Amino acid sequence: MHTEQELHTKIGEIVESIVMKKVTPDTQLIATGLVDSLAAVDITLAVESEYGCSIPAPEIAEHLQSVRTLAGYVATHTS
């Protein structure tokens, strides 16, 4: 089981490696245009690979609002 802080750190690193900008757990990713549709797919695939959970395509925008929302999804969908 991963702690909330561990998830924020690792998922933040994944996001930063794709968007090439520093983000915080509360940085709005899609609303600010920081993450476009291609980056969203890259982030989703990287997170699914890292944590073994699947994010349904229709829910990607919902869960990629911020690192915090994505970490919350991962926390509830991994063992």
N, C-alpha and C positions, 0 to 999 in steps of 0.2 A: 504494500500500500504506500502510495506517495503522499507526502504532506502537501498542504496547500502551497506553501512557499516553494517546495521543490518543483511542483507543477508550474507555478508562475515563472520561476527561473528558467526551466528547460523549455517550456513553450514560448517564453519570451525570446530565448536564444534562437529557436526555430524561426519565429516570425522575423526577427532582426536579420537572420541570414538570408531571408528571401526578399524582404523589402529594402534591405541595406540602410536602415535607419534605426535609431534607438527608440524603444518603446517601453512604456510602463504597463503595469497590469491593467490600468484603466484607460490607456490610449484608445480612442475610437478608431478602429481599423478601417471598416468599410465606409462609415458615415463621412469620414474626412477624405476619402479617396486614397488613403495610404495603401489599401489593399484593393486591387481590381479583381476581375473574375479569374484571370490566369493565376495571380498570386494566391487567391483563395483556394484554388485547386491544388497548387503546390503545397500550401500550408496544410490543407486537409490530408493530402497523401503522406506528408512527412509525419504529422501527428498520428495518423492511423498506423503507420509503420512503427513508430516509436512506442506506442502504447497498446497496439492491438485492438483498438476499438474502431468501429465504423461510424462515420457521420453521414447520415442519409443526404443525398444531394439537395432535396428541397429544404433541408434545415441548415445548410452551410452558412448562409447569411445570418441566420439567427444566432448561431454559436460562434461566429467570428466577429461579433460586435467588438470584443476586446480580448486581451489575453486572459483576463479574469473570467469572462463568460466561457471561453474555450476550456480553460482549466476546470471550471465547474462541470462542464459536460464530461470531460475526460474522467474526473473523479467519480462521477456517478455511473460511468459505463465501462469501468475497468475493475478487475478484482484485486 
